[in-house]
């Protein structure tokens, strides 16, 4: 590797056939360039999609009530029912569950309500929640505090508002803490404000949400002990899918619902969706590697073909070396080293070009495209690509090197 003669021979070969060397190296450089770009864009898409899962417990599920679709124990189909406080107490007894967080909302799912503050009004989501909602979805407090157990026990008329509520109902320099909002004619004291913790549609909902203590919500708005929906987080080392199956079975039994009635209780499993998305991107990543390595191999084959031509052109030179006592190993190592050098050099420039393009793309797009964020390539992946390239370069030189060693010195000296 540190033999000056080897470097001089490589330099002379490259200078003699500049165009041929450049075109051959381009194939390898393009291969690793495309691999880096595909991996980076795949990661950018994954980061954008996964951003919607940020701040949420991925081992959680949610359930709500709908009309029954099957007759059961003398009850006709089409019956409506509600979850209740007793259901929450029963679920809290299950060892498979870490968090059970009931919720209610004025106007139902995604319903809005008229909220008044002085002369300003707005239409926002008003929800009754438990403090443990923070263990289901991340809630970032920007000022004041969040709801606590005392708020629940004492049914305090307090609330926590989102950033958009604050912007629309208060002036920029105005402190909303300890001020009051009127919701459906009832006044609530503001004890805290929140800011969005994730991205996408969920972040917009969070920004325009007003949260009240669950118990206060039920008593103030005449909900009785009705529960709109329940968010559940499975215990550590317990699958959310397994916990969900058990919970649904219990809830059907408690509300006299046919065990095979799949429509009576609506449910959405975060774990299932998260695993699907992860599986999708693992498949995409595998496809990228197959295509990328295939492109690299095509480039390496080009290097191997060129090295065969180089060996043929230098047959006489190799014969003279053998005649002067050069060992087969020295000849083989010279050919392989030249192949590895060309492969690594072209691959390195392809790798750098890909990284620079991804960085430029990242800066140009910034946060403006929510579904495509941070299209980068992990350093370990880049190093792995280079190692694969070096190995391929060595393999590319093996056939030409074996051809070179197989040449008889006498026949090589006779070559034109």
N, C-alpha and C positions, 0 to 999 in steps of 0.2 A: 504493500500500500504506500509506503514511504520511499519507494525506489524512484529516483529521479528519471531513470530511463523509461519506466512505465508511463509516467506522466507525459514525457516528451512524445512517446509513441501515440498516446491517446490524443494529445494536442495536434499532432501531425495528421492523424486520421480525420479528425473533425475539420481541420482547416482545408484538407484536400477535398472533402465532400460536404461542404457547408449546407447546401440545399437538402441533400439526402438526409443528413443528420437532423436538421431542423424539422423536416416533415415527419420523420420517424419519432422524434421526441415529442412532437405536437400530439401524436396519438395517445401517448402515455399521459402527458400533461392534461389533455382534454378529458381523459378518463377520470382522473382524480378530481379535476375541476368539477365535472358533472356530479360525481359522488358527493362532494362537499356541498354543492348547491342543492341537490335533492335532499340530503340529510338536513341541511339548514332550513329549507322551506317546509319540510315535514315537521321539524321542531317548532317552527313559527306557527303553523296551523294547529299543532297540538297545544302549544302554550295559550293560543287564543281561545280554543274550545275549553281547555281545562280551567281557564280563568273564571268561568261560570261556577266551577265547583269550589273555588277558593272561599275560605271562611265557613264552609259547611261541613258537618260531620258526614263523611262518606259511608259510614256504617249506620245510616239512619233511614227511616221510612215515615210516611205520612198517611193518615187515613181519615175518611170523612163518610158521612152517611148518604145513602141514596134510597130510592124506592125498592122494595123487595120485588123479585120477579117470579117467585115460586111460592105456592101454598105450603103452609107448614103448621102443624098442630092446630088445625081448625081455623087458621088465619089465611085470608085471601092474599093473592099477590097484589102488588101496587101499594102496599102499606108503607107509610113514611114513619120514621123514628129518629130520635136524637141520641147521641152519646150524652152521658151525664157525669156529674162529679163522682158518683159511686164507681163508675167505670175507671176513672183515673186512679182512685184509691185501690181498686182491684189490680190494675196493671202495675202499680208501684210495688206490689208484693212479689212480682215475678223476678227471679234471680237472673233471668236472661236479659233483663233490661237495665240500662244504666240511667237513662233519662226518660221521663214521661212528661211532656209539656203540652197541656191543653190550650186551645186558642179559640177566640171568638172574634167576629168582625162585623161591624155594622154594615148592612147591605149585602152580606154574604161575601163569597170569594171575589176579590178584586173590586168590591163595592166601594163607592166613594161617598163622603158625607160633607154636608155644609158645616164648615168651621169658621167661627167669627172671632176676630180679635180687633176691638175698637171699631174702626170704619172699614176694615179689610176683611174679606171673606175668601175662602178657598175650598176646593173639593179634594179631600185627602182620605187615605185609608185609616180607619180608626179601629184598632185591635185591642182586645183584652188578652194579656199574656202573663205567664209566670216568669220570675227572674231566671229560671233555668233555661229559658229560650236561648240564652247566650251559649249554652253547651250544644245546641243544635246548629245555630248559625252565628257566626262571629258578629258581634255588635261593638262598634268602635264609638266610645263616648268622646265627644269633642269638648264638652263642658258640662259641669254639674255631675250628676250621678245617674245610675240606672235604678230600676225598680228593685226593691228588696222584700224580704219576707214580712217585715212589719207593715209595709204598704198593703200586702195581701191580707194579713190578719186584721188590720184595723180598717180595711176598705177605704183607704185614703183616696181623695179625689185629686190625684196627681197624674202627671203624664210626662213622657219623654218624646221629643219631636225630632224628625229628620231634618237634614240640611236644607232641603228645598222648602219645607214648611217655614223654617226660620227666615230664609231669604225673601219669601213672598209676603210674610205677615209682619216682619220687623225690618227696621232700617239697618244699614250696614254697621253703624256704630252703636246700635241699641243692644243691650244685654237682655235676652229673653228669660233668663232664670228668675223665678219667683213672680213672673207675670202670669196672666190667666188667659185661657182660651175657652170659648163657649161652644160646646158640642151638643147639638140637639137640645139647646136651652139649659144645659148644665155646665157650670164653670169648673175647670180643672187647672191646677197650679203646675206650671212647668218646672221640673226639677232637673232636667238634663236634656242635652242635644246630642245627636249622633251624626256620623258621617259614613258614607258608603264604604264597605269593606271589600267588595268584589267589583265585578264589572257586568256589562250587559243589562238585560231587562231586570234582573234581580236587584241590581244597584239602583236603578231608577225607582223601583218600588220602595226600596228601603229609604230613599231620600224623601219621599212624600208620605211617610208613615207616621202615625201618632199612636204610641203604645200606652195603655192604661193598665193598672193592676187588674188581673183577671176577676177577682172577687168583686171589685168595684164595678167593673163592666157589667157583670151579671145582675147585680142589684140595681144599678142605676138605669139600665136600659131594659129592665123587666125580662131578662132571659131565664129567670128561675135558676135551675141547675143544669140547663142545656149547655152542651159543649159542641162547638162548630166542627172542629177537627183536632186531631191529636198528633203531635210530632213525637217520635220515639227514636232513641239512640240505643243500639244493642250494647250489651256489656262487653268488656274486653274479651277477646278470643271467642266471641259468639258471632256467628254469621247473621247479618241483618235479615237475610232471606229466611233463615231458620226461625229467628225471633218473630218475624212478620207472620209466618204461617201459624205459629202458636197463638199469637195475639188475635189474629182474625178468627181462629177457631173459638177462642174464649168469648170474644165479642158477639159472635153469632149465637153462641149458647145463651149468653146473658140477655139478648134481645129477641130470642125465639125466631131465629132465621134459619132456613134450611141449610144444612152443611154444604150442599152443592150449589147454593145460590151465589154465583160469582159476582153479581152486579150490585148486591145490596150494600156492600161496603166498598167505597172507592179507595184505592191505595196506590201510592207511588213510592218505589224503592230507590233511594239514592245509590245504594251499593250496586244494584243491578245495572243502573245507567252508567255508573262510573266504570264498572268492569267492562261493559260493552265498548265504551269509548277507548279504554285502555287497550282492549283486544284489537279494535280497529286500527289503532296507531301502531301497535306491535306488528300487525300484518303489513301495514304500509311501510314500516321501517325495514322489515325483512325483504319486501319487494325492492325497495331502494338499494339495499345491499346487493341483492342478486343482479339487478340491472347495472349498478355501479361497478361491481367486480367483473361482470361480463365485459363491460367497456374497457376496464383496465387490462384484462387478459388479451383483448383484441390489440391494444396498444403494445403490450409486452411481446405478443407474437410478431408484431412488426419489428421490434428491437431484435428479436431472435433471428428473423430473416435477414436483417441488415448485417448482423454479426456473421452469419453464414457467408454473405458476400464478402465481408471484410477478410474472413479466413481464407477464402479462395484467392482474393487479391494479394494476400500476404503469404501465400503458400511457400514461395521461394525463401522469403525472410525467415519463416518458421523452420524450414529445412536447414538453413545456415545455422540458426540457433541450436537445433538438435545436433547438428554435426560438430558444433563447438562444445558440446557437453551439457546443453540445457536439459534439465529433467522434465519429464512429462508434467509434473506438478507445476513447475514454473510457467509452462506454456498454458496449461489449463487455468491457473490462477490469473494470468494476464488477460485472457479472453473474458473470464467471468467478471474480473474487476472492471474491465471496460464496459461490459454490459450493465453491471450494477451502477456504475458511475452515471451513464446516460439515463438509466431509468430513474435513479434517485434525483438527479438534477432536474429533469423535466417534471417529475412528480412534485418536487418541492415548489417549483414555480406555479404549477397547477393548483397546489394546495393554497399557496399565498394568494393567488388570484381569486380563488373561491371565497376565502375568508374576507378579503377586502371588499368583494362585491356584496357579501352578506351584511357586512358592517355598514356599507353605504345604503343598502336597502333598508336596514333597521333604522338608521338615522332619518332617511327620507320619509318613511311611513310613520314612525313614532307611534303615538297612541291613537292615531286617527282611524286606524282599521282594527276594530275590536277583535275580529275573528282571526287576525294574523299578528302575533306579538313575538318580539325577540327571536328572530330567525337565526340562531347561533348553532355552532357545532361544538360539542364538548371536546376539551383538549385531549382526553384519552382516546376519543374516536379519531382525531386527527393523527395522533401518534400511531395508533393501530393501523391506519391507512398507509402511513409511511413505511411501517414495518412490513406490511403485506406487499407493498411495492418493492422493497429491497429484496424480499424473498423471491418475488416473481422475477426480478431482474437477475438474480443468481440462477434461477431455473432457466431463464431465457438464454443464458450463456452456456449452459451445460452441453446442449447439442452441438453448437459451433465448436466448443472447446474439445469435445470428444472427436469431432471431425479433424480438428487440428492435430491432436495427438496421434490419430490413426494414420496420418501421412508419414510415409517412409522418408527419412532424410535424403536418400539417394534420388527418389522420385521427385521430391520437392525441389531439389537443386536443378533437375531437368525441366521444371515447369517454366513456361514462358511468362 
